[in-house]
């Protein structure tokens, strides 16, 4: 089965509604473009575009304290930008739900994407984040729902890492 056989962005968007997630913090990425468009077109979801991913961790904490559920959506390179900020949910027991599209894996042409694409899951795990690696499009939404339930039910950080095989590789032509 192809990694892109299902419409995982639509499934994630539907799951967000079911889970009461109404706020998206993001540094936009091509791998997230369809999901972000669905969220932006949904009047029940607020989408906040960040200048750096670490801002999203604080935004998620503030949303939780204000009674809302949020998700941080980013590309794998953003994992390196949130390392210090992840102490906030870890120390305070605040839910931190993340969805990252992975780059730097098989087929990557950009060497700058490789460090967090290959080491990002280990970095997150070292910081106490439970990572759910997803390599099949059909498994993205169930992994997201399970991560959200764990994050909000247990006050912890959870990350769903969508493999490059699911989103495809980028190519830039001149």
Rosetta blueprint (number, residue, H / E / L):
1 X L
2 X L
3 X L
4 X L
5 X L
6 X L
7 X L
8 X H
9 X H
10 X H
11 X H
12 X H
13 X H
14 X H
15 X H
16 X H
17 X H
18 X H
19 X H
20 X L
21 X E
22 X E
23 X E
24 X E
25 X E
26 X E
27 X L
28 X L
29 X L
30 X H
31 X H
32 X H
33 X H
34 X H
35 X H
36 X H
37 X H
38 X H
39 X H
40 X H
41 X H
42 X L
43 X L
44 X L
45 X L
46 X E
47 X E
48 X E
49 X E
50 X L
51 X L
52 X L
53 X H
54 X H
55 X H
56 X H
57 X H
58 X H
59 X H
60 X H
61 X H
62 X H
63 X H
64 X H
65 X H
66 X L
67 X L
68 X L
69 X E
70 X E
71 X E
72 X E
73 X E
74 X E
75 X E
76 X H
77 X H
78 X H
79 X H
80 X H
81 X H
82 X L
83 X L
84 X L
85 X L
86 X H
87 X H
88 X H
89 X H
90 X H
91 X H
92 X H
93 X L
94 X L
95 X L
96 X E
97 X E
98 X E
99 X E
100 X E
101 X E
102 X L
103 X L
104 X L
105 X L
106 X L
107 X L
108 X L
109 X L
110 X L
111 X H
112 X H
113 X H
114 X H
115 X H
116 X H
117 X H
118 X H
119 X H
120 X H
121 X H
122 X H
123 X H
124 X H
125 X H
126 X H
127 X L
128 X L
129 X L
130 X E
131 X E
132 X E
133 X E
134 X E
135 X L
136 X L
137 X H
138 X H
139 X H
140 X H
141 X H
142 X H
143 X H
144 X H
145 X H
146 X H
147 X H
148 X H
149 X H
150 X H
151 X H
152 X H
153 X H
154 X H
155 X L
156 X L
157 X E
158 X E
159 X E
160 X E
161 X E
162 X E
163 X L
164 X H
165 X H
166 X H
167 X H
168 X L
169 X L
170 X L
171 X L
172 X L
173 X L
174 X L
